[in-house]
Structures are given as C-alpha cells and as structure tokens.
C-alpha cells in the first residue's frame, strides 16, 4: 500500500471547499491533525463556522481519494463531487475526509460529527 503522501488526491481551492461546507445543512464538523484550524475554531462546530475560516485561509487543499481505482494526480475537483471522496466505512452516517494543505506535509481529518448535529437540533 502506498504511503499517505503517495495516495491519489484531488485539489480544491479554499473558496470552493468553504462554499461546499457552507452548503452542508445541519452538519457539524470535527478536525483532527491541523494546527491552523484547531487554533482558529472550537470543534465540533457547524458548517458555517468552519466554512468562514477555511475561506479566509486562501489555501488550496489536497483531498485524498480512498477509492483504489482512481488516480487523479492532483487534478482539480468540482465541489459537487466531494461526497465521492468521503470515507464512510467507520460509520455509515458520517463522512470523513483526509486532507492536506497544498505544499504542506501534514495530513488532517475533516469528520462530520452526527452526534453534535443531533445535540444542536
């Protein structure tokens, strides 16, 4: 199996990722492994809150593709296709994405928090 840095990935702009996050109704999110986001946002948080911060960072993200038959090699991805890259094997009700800021080496997780969303309702 390839190392995480060699996994196939797509690239998405901060603006597109922020827009996608903002369009996730009634979703709450956790981030694990990114010191920038965890220093700017208290997690778990609703989509709008993380979307605002991601949009201000103005960094492209690499979104790793868990599908073994895909080889995107950093191609841009339409935000409408992000759900295709979600890992749902740990919990079929939540989505988890493995990301890295473009040019960085630290991978981090963006995970939907179904329990927090339910508590907030």
Buried (B, 14 or more C-beta within 10 A) or exposed (E): EEEEEEBBBBBBBBBBBBBBBBEBEEBBBBBEBBEBBBEBBEBBBBBEBBBBBBBEBEBBBBBBBBEEEEEBEEEEBEBEEBEBBBBEEEEEEBBBBBBBBBEBEEBBBBBBBBEBBEEEE
